[in-house]
Amino acid sequence: MDLRFVLLPLFVQVLLTFVLLLWTARERFAAAGRGEVDVEAFRANGGGMPQRATWLARAYDNQFQLPVLFYVLTILAIFLHKTDILFQVLSWVFVLTRVMHALVYGTYNNVRLRFVWFLAGGIVLMLMWIVFIARVLVAL
């Protein structure tokens, strides 16, 4: 299996994180420039931010929850040579759910739809871990 195909979804997930970081920063600076928030609000961990800036900050924060388990799994799967086509397909599905979750969160923030994408990603990631664990244990 070509390692690039295994790493590409991971790279897209990392890119999503950086895009959200920059989008959040842009939104916060724009809000401060428009006078919608006192710069002192940044001391209070972003308290008093406009709604969109808060949504984006939370979408960014979410990239350090489930995706951390995805990163660990990908590294382990590469190391233990468990990166077959199923792993790759599920990786892409997981990353797609993260992109959709972030887009919903950072734009119109429909909580139900956001939850559907979050739950779908969680289920896919859980399935990836179950398959990985089973394959590792069978190989022992």
C-alpha positions in Angstrom: 0.0 0.0 0.0 1.3 3.4 -1.0 2.0 5.4 2.2 0.9 8.6 0.5 -2.7 7.2 0.3 -2.7 6.5 4.0 -1.3 9.8 5.0 -3.4 12.0 2.7 -6.6 11.9 4.9 -4.4 12.7 7.9 -2.9 15.7 6.0 -6.4 16.9 5.1 -7.4 16.7 8.7 -4.3 18.8 9.7 -5.1 21.3 6.9 -8.7 21.6 8.3 -7.3 22.4 11.7 -5.0 25.2 10.3 -7.8 26.6 8.1 -10.1 26.8 11.1 -7.3 28.5 13.1 -6.8 31.1 10.4 -10.6 31.6 9.9 -11.0 32.0 13.6 -8.2 34.6 13.8 -9.6 36.5 10.8 -13.1 36.6 12.3 -11.8 37.7 15.8 -9.6 40.5 14.3 -12.4 41.6 12.1 -14.8 41.8 15.0 -12.2 43.8 17.1 -11.6 46.1 14.1 -15.4 46.7 13.8 -15.5 47.6 17.5 -17.9 44.7 18.2 -15.7 43.4 21.0 -13.2 45.0 23.4 -9.7 43.6 23.0 -9.8 42.9 26.7 -12.3 40.2 26.0 -9.4 38.1 24.6 -8.1 37.9 28.2 -11.3 36.1 29.2 -10.7 33.3 26.7 -12.7 35.0 24.0 -15.7 35.9 26.2 -17.9 38.6 24.6 -17.0 37.6 21.1 -19.6 37.8 18.3 -21.4 34.6 17.7 -19.6 33.6 14.5 -16.2 34.1 16.1 -17.3 31.9 19.0 -18.6 29.2 16.7 -15.3 29.2 14.8 -13.3 29.0 18.0 -15.3 26.0 19.1 -15.0 24.4 15.7 -11.2 24.8 16.0 -11.2 23.4 19.5 -13.1 20.4 18.3 -10.1 19.5 16.1 -8.3 18.4 19.3 -10.9 15.9 20.4 -11.8 13.0 18.1 -9.1 13.8 15.6 -6.4 13.1 18.2 -7.6 9.5 18.3 -7.5 9.5 14.5 -3.9 10.7 14.4 -2.8 8.0 17.0 -4.6 5.3 15.1 -3.1 6.3 11.7 0.4 6.3 13.2 -0.1 2.9 14.8 -1.7 1.4 11.7 1.3 2.5 9.6 3.7 1.2 12.2 2.0 -2.2 12.4 1.2 -2.4 8.7 -2.6 -2.4 9.1 -3.4 0.2 6.5 -5.5 -1.7 3.9 -8.2 -0.3 1.7 -10.8 -0.5 4.4 -8.6 1.6 6.6 -8.1 4.2 3.9 -11.8 4.4 3.0 -12.8 4.8 6.6 -10.1 7.4 7.1 -11.6 9.5 4.3 -15.1 9.1 5.6 -13.9 10.2 9.1 -12.2 13.3 7.6 -15.2 14.1 5.5 -17.4 14.1 8.7 -14.9 16.4 10.4 -15.0 18.8 7.4 -18.8 18.8 7.4 -19.0 19.3 11.1 -16.6 22.2 11.0 -18.5 23.8 8.0 -21.8 23.6 9.8 -20.3 24.8 13.1 -18.5 27.8 11.4 -21.4 29.0 9.2 -25.0 28.6 10.3 -24.4 26.3 13.3 -27.5 24.1 13.0 -27.0 22.0 16.2 -28.9 19.0 15.0 -27.0 18.8 11.8 -23.7 19.5 13.5 -24.5 16.6 16.0 -25.2 14.2 13.1 -21.8 14.9 11.6 -20.1 14.7 15.0 -21.9 11.4 15.8 -21.1 9.9 12.3 -17.4 10.8 12.7 -17.4 9.2 16.2 -19.0 6.0 14.9 -16.6 5.8 12.0 -13.6 6.3 14.2 -14.9 3.8 16.8 -15.3 1.3 14.0 -11.8 2.0 12.7 -10.4 1.3 16.2 -12.5 -1.9 16.6 -11.2 -3.2 13.3 -7.7 -2.2 14.1 -7.7 -3.8 17.6 -9.2 -7.0 16.2 -6.6 -7.2 13.4 -3.8 -6.6 15.9 -5.1 -9.2 18.4 -5.6 -11.8 15.7 -2.1 -11.3 14.5 -0.6 -12.0 17.9 
